[in-house]
Amino acid sequence: MRNRLYHGLFLGLFAVTAACSGGPSGLASLPPAPTVAYRLGAGDEVRVAIPGLTAEDPGSSSYTINDRGQISLPILGDVDASGKTVPELQLSIAQQLTQRQLLNAPTVSVQPVRLRPFYVLGEVKSPGEYQYRAGMSVLAAVSVAGGYTFRAEQGNVAITRMVDGRQVVGRASERDMIQPGDTVRIYEKWF
Protein backbone atom coordinates (compact mmCIF):
# COMPACT_ATOMS: atom_id res chain seq x y z
CA MET A 1 0.00 0.00 0.00
CA ARG A 2 2.74 2.38 0.93
CA ASN A 3 4.61 1.70 -2.36
CA ARG A 4 1.47 2.45 -4.32
CA LEU A 5 1.06 5.75 -2.51
CA TYR A 6 4.68 6.76 -3.22
CA HIS A 7 4.37 5.56 -6.82
CA GLY A 8 1.16 7.59 -7.32
CA LEU A 9 2.71 10.65 -5.69
CA PHE A 10 5.79 10.38 -7.92
CA LEU A 11 3.67 10.05 -11.08
CA GLY A 12 1.58 13.06 -10.04
CA LEU A 13 4.66 15.21 -9.45
CA PHE A 14 6.13 14.10 -12.78
CA ALA A 15 2.94 15.04 -14.63
CA VAL A 16 2.81 18.47 -12.98
CA THR A 17 6.50 19.09 -13.72
CA ALA A 18 6.13 18.03 -17.35
CA ALA A 19 3.11 20.30 -17.77
CA CYS A 20 5.05 23.25 -16.39
CA SER A 21 8.13 22.75 -18.54
CA GLY A 22 7.20 25.62 -20.87
CA GLY A 23 8.70 23.95 -23.91
CA PRO A 24 7.27 24.02 -27.39
CA SER A 25 5.66 20.57 -27.14
CA GLY A 26 2.20 22.13 -27.38
CA LEU A 27 3.12 24.18 -30.45
CA ALA A 28 2.24 23.25 -33.98
CA SER A 29 5.09 22.55 -36.37
CA LEU A 30 6.50 25.67 -37.98
CA PRO A 31 5.45 26.11 -41.59
CA PRO A 32 8.44 25.27 -43.78
CA ALA A 33 10.55 28.16 -45.02
CA PRO A 34 9.29 29.11 -48.44
CA THR A 35 11.26 27.75 -51.35
CA VAL A 36 10.30 30.75 -53.43
CA ALA A 37 12.52 33.81 -53.71
CA TYR A 38 13.20 35.79 -50.55
CA ARG A 39 10.95 38.80 -50.00
CA LEU A 40 12.66 41.96 -48.80
CA GLY A 41 11.62 43.64 -45.57
CA ALA A 42 12.39 46.53 -43.25
CA GLY A 43 16.01 46.43 -42.14
CA ASP A 44 17.35 44.72 -45.26
CA GLU A 45 20.12 46.60 -47.06
CA VAL A 46 20.29 46.51 -50.86
CA ARG A 47 22.71 47.90 -53.43
CA VAL A 48 21.07 49.59 -56.42
CA ALA A 49 23.07 50.17 -59.60
CA ILE A 50 21.67 51.99 -62.60
CA PRO A 51 24.30 52.54 -65.30
CA GLY A 52 24.39 56.20 -66.22
CA LEU A 53 22.64 57.36 -63.03
CA THR A 54 24.39 55.87 -60.01
CA ALA A 55 27.90 56.60 -58.83
CA GLU A 56 30.77 54.30 -59.76
CA ASP A 57 31.54 53.70 -56.07
CA PRO A 58 29.46 50.62 -55.12
CA GLY A 59 29.33 51.65 -51.46
CA SER A 60 27.56 54.88 -52.26
CA SER A 61 24.54 53.11 -53.75
CA SER A 62 23.48 51.01 -50.73
CA TYR A 63 20.07 51.64 -49.21
CA THR A 64 18.37 50.26 -46.11
CA ILE A 65 14.66 49.53 -46.31
CA ASN A 66 13.01 51.76 -43.72
CA ASP A 67 10.16 50.87 -41.35
CA ARG A 68 7.65 52.03 -43.97
CA GLY A 69 9.06 49.43 -46.37
CA GLN A 70 10.72 51.92 -48.71
CA ILE A 71 14.15 52.87 -49.97
CA SER A 72 14.90 56.49 -50.84
CA LEU A 73 16.63 56.77 -54.19
CA PRO A 74 18.15 60.16 -55.11
CA ILE A 75 16.33 60.52 -58.43
CA LEU A 76 13.07 58.69 -57.74
CA GLY A 77 12.51 59.43 -54.08
CA ASP A 78 10.76 56.80 -51.98
CA VAL A 79 10.33 53.43 -53.70
CA ASP A 80 8.30 50.61 -52.14
CA ALA A 81 10.58 47.63 -51.53
CA SER A 82 9.12 45.62 -48.66
CA GLY A 83 7.39 42.42 -49.70
CA LYS A 84 9.07 42.36 -53.10
CA THR A 85 11.62 39.92 -54.41
CA VAL A 86 14.86 41.33 -55.83
CA PRO A 87 13.67 40.91 -59.46
CA GLU A 88 10.35 42.58 -58.60
CA LEU A 89 12.18 45.56 -57.08
CA GLN A 90 14.44 45.82 -60.14
CA LEU A 91 11.39 45.85 -62.42
CA SER A 92 9.59 48.43 -60.26
CA ILE A 93 12.57 50.81 -60.33
CA ALA A 94 13.00 50.35 -64.10
CA GLN A 95 9.30 51.05 -64.69
CA GLN A 96 9.43 54.23 -62.60
CA LEU A 97 12.51 55.44 -64.50
CA THR A 98 10.71 54.84 -67.80
CA GLN A 99 7.42 56.43 -66.64
CA ARG A 100 9.22 59.58 -65.51
CA GLN A 101 11.14 59.59 -68.80
CA LEU A 102 14.51 59.58 -67.08
CA LEU A 103 15.79 56.63 -69.15
CA ASN A 104 14.33 54.89 -72.20
CA ALA A 105 15.50 51.34 -71.52
CA PRO A 106 17.00 51.31 -68.02
CA THR A 107 19.11 48.45 -66.76
CA VAL A 108 18.65 48.17 -63.01
CA SER A 109 20.64 45.87 -60.77
CA VAL A 110 19.57 45.25 -57.17
CA GLN A 111 21.70 43.07 -54.91
CA PRO A 112 21.09 42.27 -51.26
CA VAL A 113 24.02 43.53 -49.19
CA ARG A 114 22.84 42.61 -45.70
CA LEU A 115 19.63 40.89 -44.73
CA ARG A 116 17.76 41.35 -41.44
CA PRO A 117 19.42 39.73 -38.45
CA PHE A 118 18.01 36.71 -36.62
CA TYR A 119 17.86 36.23 -32.87
CA VAL A 120 18.77 33.27 -30.67
CA LEU A 121 17.37 33.13 -27.13
CA GLY A 122 17.38 30.65 -24.29
CA GLU A 123 19.84 27.91 -23.55
CA VAL A 124 22.76 28.87 -25.79
CA LYS A 125 26.12 30.17 -24.64
CA SER A 126 25.79 33.62 -26.26
CA PRO A 127 22.15 34.59 -26.86
CA GLY A 128 21.63 37.66 -28.99
CA GLU A 129 21.31 39.14 -32.47
CA TYR A 130 23.26 37.63 -35.36
CA GLN A 131 23.80 38.42 -39.02
CA TYR A 132 21.82 36.15 -41.32
CA ARG A 133 23.54 34.14 -44.04
CA ALA A 134 21.63 32.33 -46.76
CA GLY A 135 20.99 28.64 -46.13
CA MET A 136 21.20 28.71 -42.32
CA SER A 137 19.58 25.90 -40.39
CA VAL A 138 18.54 25.99 -36.73
CA LEU A 139 21.69 24.02 -35.88
CA ALA A 140 23.86 26.60 -37.69
CA ALA A 141 22.11 29.40 -35.76
CA VAL A 142 22.82 27.59 -32.47
CA SER A 143 26.45 27.17 -33.53
CA VAL A 144 26.77 30.89 -34.28
CA ALA A 145 25.39 31.57 -30.79
CA GLY A 146 28.17 29.50 -29.20
CA GLY A 147 26.38 26.16 -29.02
CA TYR A 148 24.02 24.67 -26.46
CA THR A 149 24.46 25.16 -22.72
CA PHE A 150 24.55 22.07 -20.51
CA ARG A 151 20.92 22.83 -19.53
CA ALA A 152 19.63 22.92 -23.11
CA GLU A 153 17.13 20.41 -24.31
CA GLN A 154 18.77 19.86 -27.65
CA GLY A 155 16.30 19.70 -30.47
CA ASN A 156 13.56 21.37 -28.37
CA VAL A 157 13.28 24.54 -30.44
CA ALA A 158 10.61 27.13 -31.17
CA ILE A 159 10.86 29.73 -33.91
CA THR A 160 8.91 32.98 -34.02
CA ARG A 161 8.47 34.20 -37.60
CA MET A 162 6.40 36.74 -39.49
CA VAL A 163 4.11 34.91 -41.94
CA ASP A 164 1.70 36.92 -44.10
CA GLY A 165 2.04 39.94 -41.82
CA ARG A 166 1.37 38.12 -38.56
CA GLN A 167 3.64 36.57 -35.97
CA VAL A 168 3.64 32.77 -35.89
CA VAL A 169 5.35 30.58 -33.29
CA GLY A 170 6.05 26.98 -34.16
CA ARG A 171 8.13 23.97 -33.25
CA ALA A 172 11.24 23.35 -35.34
CA SER A 173 13.96 20.74 -35.65
CA GLU A 174 17.69 21.36 -35.93
CA ARG A 175 17.50 20.72 -39.69
CA ASP A 176 14.81 23.35 -40.38
CA MET A 177 15.95 26.45 -42.22
CA ILE A 178 15.68 29.85 -40.60
CA GLN A 179 14.87 33.15 -42.28
CA PRO A 180 15.98 36.73 -41.66
CA GLY A 181 14.07 38.21 -38.74
CA ASP A 182 13.40 34.83 -37.06
CA THR A 183 13.70 34.42 -33.31
CA VAL A 184 15.05 30.98 -32.38
CA ARG A 185 14.36 29.87 -28.81
CA ILE A 186 16.15 26.93 -27.19
CA TYR A 187 14.38 25.52 -24.13
CA GLU A 188 15.78 24.22 -20.87
CA LYS A 189 15.56 20.54 -20.00
CA TRP A 190 14.05 19.74 -16.65
CA PHE A 191 15.64 16.37 -15.92
C-alpha positions in Angstrom: 0.0 0.0 0.0 2.7 2.4 0.9 4.6 1.7 -2.4 1.5 2.5 -4.3 1.1 5.7 -2.5 4.7 6.8 -3.2 4.4 5.6 -6.8 1.2 7.6 -7.3 2.7 10.7 -5.7 5.8 10.4 -7.9 3.7 10.1 -11.1 1.6 13.1 -10.0 4.7 15.2 -9.4 6.1 14.1 -12.8 2.9 15.0 -14.6 2.8 18.5 -13.0 6.5 19.1 -13.7 6.1 18.0 -17.3 3.1 20.3 -17.8 5.1 23.3 -16.4 8.1 22.7 -18.5 7.2 25.6 -20.9 8.7 23.9 -23.9 7.3 24.0 -27.4 5.7 20.6 -27.1 2.2 22.1 -27.4 3.1 24.2 -30.5 2.2 23.2 -34.0 5.1 22.6 -36.4 6.5 25.7 -38.0 5.5 26.1 -41.6 8.4 25.3 -43.8 10.6 28.2 -45.0 9.3 29.1 -48.4 11.3 27.7 -51.3 10.3 30.8 -53.4 12.5 33.8 -53.7 13.2 35.8 -50.6 10.9 38.8 -50.0 12.7 42.0 -48.8 11.6 43.6 -45.6 12.4 46.5 -43.3 16.0 46.4 -42.1 17.4 44.7 -45.3 20.1 46.6 -47.1 20.3 46.5 -50.9 22.7 47.9 -53.4 21.1 49.6 -56.4 23.1 50.2 -59.6 21.7 52.0 -62.6 24.3 52.5 -65.3 24.4 56.2 -66.2 22.6 57.4 -63.0 24.4 55.9 -60.0 27.9 56.6 -58.8 30.8 54.3 -59.8 31.5 53.7 -56.1 29.5 50.6 -55.1 29.3 51.6 -51.5 27.6 54.9 -52.3 24.5 53.1 -53.8 23.5 51.0 -50.7 20.1 51.6 -49.2 18.4 50.3 -46.1 14.7 49.5 -46.3 13.0 51.8 -43.7 10.2 50.9 -41.3 7.7 52.0 -44.0 9.1 49.4 -46.4 10.7 51.9 -48.7 14.2 52.9 -50.0 14.9 56.5 -50.8 16.6 56.8 -54.2 18.2 60.2 -55.1 16.3 60.5 -58.4 13.1 58.7 -57.7 12.5 59.4 -54.1 10.8 56.8 -52.0 10.3 53.4 -53.7 8.3 50.6 -52.1 10.6 47.6 -51.5 9.1 45.6 -48.7 7.4 42.4 -49.7 9.1 42.4 -53.1 11.6 39.9 -54.4 14.9 41.3 -55.8 13.7 40.9 -59.5 10.3 42.6 -58.6 12.2 45.6 -57.1 14.4 45.8 -60.1 11.4 45.9 -62.4 9.6 48.4 -60.3 12.6 50.8 -60.3 13.0 50.3 -64.1 9.3 51.1 -64.7 9.4 54.2 -62.6 12.5 55.4 -64.5 10.7 54.8 -67.8 7.4 56.4 -66.6 9.2 59.6 -65.5 11.1 59.6 -68.8 14.5 59.6 -67.1 15.8 56.6 -69.2 14.3 54.9 -72.2 15.5 51.3 -71.5 17.0 51.3 -68.0 19.1 48.5 -66.8 18.6 48.2 -63.0 20.6 45.9 -60.8 19.6 45.2 -57.2 21.7 43.1 -54.9 21.1 42.3 -51.3 24.0 43.5 -49.2 22.8 42.6 -45.7 19.6 40.9 -44.7 17.8 41.3 -41.4 19.4 39.7 -38.4 18.0 36.7 -36.6 17.9 36.2 -32.9 18.8 33.3 -30.7 17.4 33.1 -27.1 17.4 30.7 -24.3 19.8 27.9 -23.6 22.8 28.9 -25.8 26.1 30.2 -24.6 25.8 33.6 -26.3 22.2 34.6 -26.9 21.6 37.7 -29.0 21.3 39.1 -32.5 23.3 37.6 -35.4 23.8 38.4 -39.0 21.8 36.2 -41.3 23.5 34.1 -44.0 21.6 32.3 -46.8 21.0 28.6 -46.1 21.2 28.7 -42.3 19.6 25.9 -40.4 18.5 26.0 -36.7 21.7 24.0 -35.9 23.9 26.6 -37.7 22.1 29.4 -35.8 22.8 27.6 -32.5 26.4 27.2 -33.5 26.8 30.9 -34.3 25.4 31.6 -30.8 28.2 29.5 -29.2 26.4 26.2 -29.0 24.0 24.7 -26.5 24.5 25.2 -22.7 24.5 22.1 -20.5 20.9 22.8 -19.5 19.6 22.9 -23.1 17.1 20.4 -24.3 18.8 19.9 -27.7 16.3 19.7 -30.5 13.6 21.4 -28.4 13.3 24.5 -30.4 10.6 27.1 -31.2 10.9 29.7 -33.9 8.9 33.0 -34.0 8.5 34.2 -37.6 6.4 36.7 -39.5 4.1 34.9 -41.9 1.7 36.9 -44.1 2.0 39.9 -41.8 1.4 38.1 -38.6 3.6 36.6 -36.0 3.6 32.8 -35.9 5.3 30.6 -33.3 6.0 27.0 -34.2 8.1 24.0 -33.3 11.2 23.3 -35.3 14.0 20.7 -35.6 17.7 21.4 -35.9 17.5 20.7 -39.7 14.8 23.3 -40.4 15.9 26.4 -42.2 15.7 29.9 -40.6 14.9 33.2 -42.3 16.0 36.7 -41.7 14.1 38.2 -38.7 13.4 34.8 -37.1 13.7 34.4 -33.3 15.1 31.0 -32.4 14.4 29.9 -28.8 16.2 26.9 -27.2 14.4 25.5 -24.1 15.8 24.2 -20.9 15.6 20.5 -20.0 14.0 19.7 -16.6 15.6 16.4 -15.9 
